[in-house]
Amino acid sequence: MIKTLSAYFEHCEPNWQVPTARTNNHILLVVTEGSMVYTIENQPYHLQKGDILFIPQGTVRSAANISSDIHAMYVAHFEYSGDGEHLPLLTDRQMRCVHSFHFEYLKTRFSLLSQHWLRKSPYTATLCHSILLEILSILNEQSDSSSLPNKHYRLVMQLQHYILEHYREQIQLSELSALVERTPNYVSTIYKQATGQTITEYIQQIRIEAARDLLINSQMTIGEISEALGFCEQSYFNKVFKKITGTLPSAYLKEKVKVWRV
């Protein structure tokens, strides 16, 4: 069982630092803005937006902003007892650090984790366990894919960066292929091999995560959100939203308002 000790969002001002010390528990974090240097067992790691880091219990670590930069991150501290949940990182207790293929999704999951932690409902322990287990599974899976050739990794990063900049537009596979100077079939195959999902699935995932945020944090109507995110018709937007979230946009909005109303 994963026992969450704390889960929070931290906005770190210039001169932020963590003094050198041995960790008392496992730490999982994802950088959502800016950059920093995290030193683990005397080895520095330059982290930036989209990087996710797992630090096992008992690790000597320190951290600091780069120069006068600021950064932001979601952080979870937890303990674990069990047989590993079929995850090597929970049994070999080795540090993991990757640039996430699923940054927008993981940011949303971390946000939900911190909300559940703050609510302290009768089901907080179970909900936090399940969310952390999912995030750790994604991290472990992507860490395993690091055996891919560097040129493949760079190609995927280039594609994802472009998609994150243009996901509100209509993105064609031919457009992405021209960007990396490869054939459409090559691009599709490498992307699926590296991430476990198709390019279309990734674009839809990014758009729906953006839709979730707009449904909760804006005054836009569902139709306006659909149009702003590049969906040709609201009915298609509804279909994709339900496929990814399990519910329609209207039902999602009502449920979130009901659950998080204070």
N, C-alpha and C positions, 0 to 999 in steps of 0.2 A: 504494500500500500504506500502511495506517495502522500506524505503528510506535509501540506503547505504551511510554512511558518510565517511567510509574508509575501505579498504580491503588490507591486506599486509602480507608478510612473514617476520618473525622476527627471527634472529639468536642471541640468548642471551648469552653473555659471562659470566664468573664467576662474582659473586657479583651483578648481575642484580637484580633489585628490582623495585616494584611499591609501592609508599607510600600509606598509608591508606587514602582513600577518598571515597566519595559517587559518584557513576557513573552518568554521565549526559545523557547516552543513553544505549541501550541494547548492550551487547558484546557477541560474539560467537567465540570460539577458539577451535582448535584441535592441540594437541601436536604431533609433527612429529619426535622428537628426544629428548632423555634425560628425565629429570624429574624436577619438581619444586613443591613448596608448594603455593597454592592459598588459602588465608584466606577470607571467606565470612561471614559477620556478626559474626565475632569472632570464626567461625568454620573452622579449617584447612582442606584442601583437598590435598592429595598427588597425583599429576598428573604425568602421564608418557606417553610414546609413545602410541598413539591410543585412549587416553582419549579425550572426547569432552565436553566442558563446555558452558552452557548458563547462563549469568549473567543479570538479568533484570535491567532496568533503576531504579536508586534510591538506589541501593544496596551498602552497605559499604564494600569495598574490599581492599586487599593488596596482594602482591605476591613477591616471592623471589626464587632464585636458591636454591637447596639443597646443602649445603656445597659449594664446589668449582666447582660443575658440570656446564655444559653448557646445554642448551636445545634450541629447535627450535619449531616454531608453526606458523600456519596461524591464523590470527585474523581479525574479521570484527566488525565494530561499525555501528549500525544502529538505526533508529527511526521507529516506526510503528503507523499507524493510520488506524482503520478499525474495523471489527466485530470479528476478531480473526482467519479468514481463516480456521475455523474448527480445530484450533490447541489450546489445553488447555494452552500450555506454553505462548501463546501470550495474553491470557486473565487472567489467574490466576497469572501471573508474579512471578512464583516460580522458583528458581534456579534449573537447571538440570545438572547432571554430570554422564556420563556413559562411560564405555570402549566400543568403537564402534565395532560392528560386521562387519562394512563396511569400515574399516579404509582406505584401499587403494583407494577405490572409492571416499570417502569423501575428501581425500587429493587431488585427481585429480580435484574434483569439486571446492574446495577452491582455487586451483591454477588457474583455469579458471575464477573464480570470481575476483581474484586479477588482472588478465590480462584485463578483461573487465573494471574494475574500472580504471586502468591506461590508457586505450585507449581513454576513454571519447568520444565515438561515439554517434550519435543521439539516439542509442538504448541502451546505457549503463544502464540507470535507469531500463528499463524493464528487460534486461538480468540479472542484479544483483538481482532484485526482485525475478525472477523465480528461480535462483540458490539458493539464501538464503532460499526461501520458501521450496525448496526440501530438503535442509540440515536440516532445522528446523523440517520438517515432519519426516525425518528419525530419528532424535534425539528424538522427542516426542514419536514415535512408539516404539523405543527401551527402552525409559524410562518407558513406560507402561508395558513392558515385564519384568520389574524388579521383578514382583510378582512371577516369576518362582522360584522354589526351588534352593537354593544355589548350590546343587550338579549338577543340570542341567546347571547352568550358568558356573560352573567350567569345566564341560565336554565340552561345546561349546568353551570356551576359549582354552582348551587344543587342541581340534581339529583344531581350526583356527591357533594357533601358529605352529602346525605341518605342516599344509598346506602352510603357508607363508614361512616356511623353505624349503619345498620340492615341490613347485608348478611347477618347471621345470621338475619334474620327473613324471612317470606314477603312480598315486595314486589310489589304489584300496580300495573299501569300507571295504573289509575284513581286510586290513592293518590298517585302522582307527579304526575298531571295536576291533582289538587285542590291539591297543594302549591304549584304555580306558577300556578294559576288559568288553565289552558289546556286545550284539548280533548286527548284521548289521541292523536288523529291528528297534531295540531300538534306535540305533545311528541316523538313518535316521529320525525317528519320532521326537525325541527330538530336533534335529538340525532344522528341518522345523518349529516346534512349536516355538522355540526361536528366529529364524532369519527371518522367512517368506520366505525362499528360500531353495532349496535343496543343498546338499553338492556339487553335480556336478555343479550347477549354480554358487556357490561361487568360486569353482576352476576356472571355465571359466572366471568369472569376474576378478579374480586376474591376470590370464594370459593375458587377453586382456588389462587391465590397464598397465601391464608391456610392452605389445606390443606397445601401444600408445607411451609410453615414449621412447622406442627404435626406433620407426619410426621417431620421431622428433629429438632425441638427440644422435643418433649413425649413423654410416656409413653402418650398416648391411643391407643386402637386405631383402625383405619380406620372401624369402625362408629360409634364415639364421635365421631370427627371429622366424619363425614357428618352425624350428627344435630346436632352443635353448629353446623354451618354452614348449617343450614336445608334440607338435602336430604330429601325425603320418604322415599326409599328408598336403601339403600346401592348397589343395582344402578344407579340413576340417577346417583348420585355417581360411580361407577366409569366410567360412559359419558361423562359430562362431563369428568372428569379425563383420560381417554384422548384425547378430542377435542382438548383444549387442549394437553396435554403430549406426546401420542403414545405414552403408556404407561399401564398400570394403576397405581393407588396402591401396591399390594404390590411390583410390579416396580420402581417409582420408588424406593421406600424401600431395597430391596436394592441397587440400583445406586449410590445416593448413599452408602450406608454403605461399599460396596466402593471407590468412587473416592476418597472423602475420608478413608478410614481412614489414620491416620499410623503 
